[in-house]
């Protein structure tokens, strides 16, 4: 339990602009408002994603980063290519609802930060989500007990914690993970 609490505090610090490069553009951290008991998660495909009107210049310099919660640091970075953007958009389209766990486990996980260039509009009626997403954090547990989930940061500095039905195989391939 202590390890989980430490991991949660570490991740919140990173997502709220802590000393790591991982949090440069992360914006606000997890708030009690963002982790809501919401909608059943069996509505895969109900999400709608549209490109924003922002120019890509602001976010193009942002790199994709891989954070290992066991090592408590960014372990690798990549250029934010069109392949990463396409995979991010595909995962956003598969949002199935908000995470129902009040404290989703962050220990023993890899977290991929993908800055969206330009920000993407995400609409999911059942989960009452209608926001411009600026940053996506895909949390991939190392142990197979939990499916991956996402932390999304909006342009308005709101944090959304969501489930998705899409597969992470292509993302893992882009990251050169097993």
Helices and strands as residue ranges (DSSP letters): H 2-15, G 21-23, E 48-51, H 57-60, E 64-68, E 73-78, H 82-93, E 95-98, E 109-124, E 129-141, E 149-154, E 159-164, H 169-174
